[in-house]
Amino acid sequence: MMDSNDKGVWYKEYKQGRRFLVKIRPGESLVESIKQIASKEVIHNAVILSAIGSVKNVHLNDIKSGAKLPITSARLTFHELEGPLELLSLSGNIVPAESGQANCHLHIMASKSSGDVVGGHMQDAEVFATCEIVLVELVLEGIERHLSKSGGTPTIFFAEE
């Protein structure tokens, strides 16, 4: 439920639905694999609880230092990392887009062979050796991802109740 007395904070209670242990094979796209599972299992909302493995061909973006809102392409730094990289963390959620299709908002942390850690908003990555994900379905209604005019990026919006 939303509490209209809180300024700048919106929330909804959810119940945990099904839980999935997912293994993605080498060469597969992380984003497309997650979307396929969501489609096949009719998962509307979910959160990635954990992910480990290795990745390559990582496409991510980070907000430039000193950037102002709204976030635009000019205020982002795009990175392509060939890898392979050790997948340390993948966090994010799945929420329907305005089209009704699953929309993944994912952030990644991965380490280079030197031990240096890189990360950011992940557009996609290819599984290198393996990827093991714990995916938890969230059971709730009235939530979608829309483009935020103030923020400039697609963010979660709650339907008025």
C-alpha positions as MATLAB code, in Angstrom:
seq = 'MMDSNDKGVWYKEYKQGRRFLVKIRPGESLVESIKQIASKEVIHNAVILSAIGSVKNVHLNDIKSGAKLPITSARLTFHELEGPLELLSLSGNIVPAESGQANCHLHIMASKSSGDVVGGHMQDAEVFATCEIVLVELVLEGIERHLSKSGGTPTIFFAEE';
ca = [
       0.000    0.000    0.000;
       1.103    3.533   -0.563;
       1.248    5.976    2.282;
       0.471    9.467    0.975;
       1.889   11.030    4.173;
       5.459   10.087    3.245;
       7.097   12.671    0.995;
       9.277   11.164   -1.700;
       8.674    7.550   -0.658;
       6.297    5.128   -2.345;
       5.928    1.498   -1.430;
       3.784   -1.585   -1.787;
       3.736   -4.698    0.289;
       4.356   -7.900   -1.629;
       4.238  -11.596   -0.928;
       6.982  -13.931   -2.002;
       5.949  -16.182   -4.800;
       7.861  -19.000   -6.370;
      11.631  -19.263   -6.118;
      13.850  -20.403   -8.965;
      17.423  -21.636   -9.037;
      18.578  -20.843  -12.568;
      21.648  -22.071  -14.416;
      22.528  -20.290  -17.641;
      24.923  -21.985  -20.050;
      28.001  -20.529  -21.757;
      27.333  -18.177  -24.655;
      23.826  -17.190  -23.536;
      22.692  -13.609  -22.931;
      21.962  -12.893  -19.262;
      19.142  -10.464  -20.018;
      17.455  -12.574  -22.702;
      17.710  -15.697  -20.527;
      16.063  -13.933  -17.588;
      13.316  -12.567  -19.867;
      12.715  -16.053  -21.331;
      12.287  -17.538  -17.857;
       9.908  -14.725  -16.887;
       7.852  -15.297  -20.037;
       7.786  -19.092  -19.788;
       6.896  -19.102  -16.081;
       4.523  -16.090  -16.351;
       6.524  -14.079  -13.830;
       5.379  -10.448  -13.791;
       7.549   -9.154  -10.941;
      10.725  -10.609   -9.482;
      13.989   -9.796   -7.800;
      17.418  -11.325   -8.321;
      18.518  -12.516   -4.897;
      21.996  -13.685   -5.910;
      24.097  -14.536   -8.941;
      27.563  -16.027   -9.379;
      29.565  -17.287  -12.320;
      31.557  -15.650  -15.083;
      30.700  -13.308  -17.932;
      32.188  -11.706  -21.015;
      31.148   -9.034  -23.504;
      29.625   -6.972  -20.716;
      27.759   -3.817  -21.780;
      27.105   -1.359  -18.993;
      26.713    2.310  -18.325;
      27.501    4.576  -15.421;
      26.348    8.083  -14.598;
      29.133   10.598  -15.225;
      30.566   12.409  -12.247;
      28.792   15.719  -11.728;
      25.821   14.772  -13.925;
      22.512   16.553  -13.367;
      18.960   15.274  -13.746;
      17.402   14.188  -15.991;
      19.798   11.428  -16.941;
      20.410   11.485  -20.686;
      22.809    9.569  -22.938;
      25.192   12.548  -22.797;
      25.346   12.161  -19.001;
      26.298    8.485  -19.137;
      29.565    6.684  -19.749;
      29.141    3.483  -21.750;
      31.543    0.603  -21.183;
      32.140   -2.593  -23.102;
      34.251   -5.126  -21.253;
      35.481   -8.111  -23.234;
      36.452  -10.274  -20.259;
      36.096  -12.921  -19.171;
      35.218  -11.500  -15.769;
      34.297  -13.194  -12.507;
      30.641  -12.387  -11.723;
      30.621  -11.160   -8.118;
      27.099   -9.810   -7.955;
      24.056   -9.220  -10.090;
      21.184   -7.384   -8.474;
      18.009   -5.981   -9.849;
      14.380   -6.564  -10.557;
      11.907   -7.559  -13.220;
       8.852   -5.346  -13.601;
       6.486   -5.122  -16.583;
       7.159   -2.274  -19.000;
       4.275   -0.180  -20.304;
       4.032   -2.754  -23.129;
       3.443   -5.511  -20.579;
       6.717   -7.267  -21.464;
       9.254   -8.105  -18.755;
      11.697   -5.256  -18.179;
      14.947   -6.058  -16.380;
      16.759   -3.381  -14.390;
      20.093   -4.962  -13.512;
      23.318   -3.834  -11.867;
      26.493   -5.889  -12.025;
      29.765   -6.167  -10.133;
      32.514   -8.237  -11.721;
      36.249   -8.635  -11.236;
      39.034   -8.577  -13.769;
      41.929  -11.063  -13.604;
      43.901   -8.316  -11.798;
      41.318   -8.316   -9.001;
      40.028   -4.866   -9.947;
      36.263   -4.654   -9.564;
      34.050   -2.958  -12.145;
      30.334   -2.433  -12.185;
      27.348   -0.405  -13.187;
      23.953   -0.529  -14.805;
      24.121   -3.629  -17.018;
      22.563   -3.572  -20.457;
      23.626   -7.168  -21.157;
      26.403   -9.705  -20.746;
      27.226  -13.096  -22.187;
      27.763  -16.051  -19.867;
      31.358  -17.270  -20.054;
      31.588  -20.592  -18.133;
      28.361  -20.624  -16.138;
      25.910  -18.390  -14.304;
      23.832  -19.456  -11.339;
      20.992  -17.164  -10.281;
      18.463  -17.262   -7.453;
      15.306  -15.543   -8.721;
      12.379  -14.790   -6.400;
       8.935  -13.968   -7.741;
       7.163  -11.011   -6.115;
       3.397  -11.282   -5.938;
       1.812   -7.836   -6.163;
      -0.410   -5.811   -8.471;
      -0.316   -2.285   -9.839;
       3.355   -1.804  -10.587;
       4.989   -0.989  -13.947;
       8.168    0.579  -15.261;
       7.703    3.939  -17.040;
      10.093    6.594  -18.248;
      10.591    9.119  -15.456;
      10.474   12.672  -16.785;
      12.389   14.008  -13.787;
      14.991   11.229  -13.697;
      15.222   10.522  -17.410;
      15.331    6.746  -16.961;
      12.674    4.029  -16.754;
      11.686    3.603  -13.093;
       9.008    1.832  -11.082;
       5.590    3.492  -10.916;
       2.726    2.420   -8.671;
      -0.910    2.530   -9.724;
      -3.083    4.719   -7.511;
      -5.334    2.717   -5.248;
];
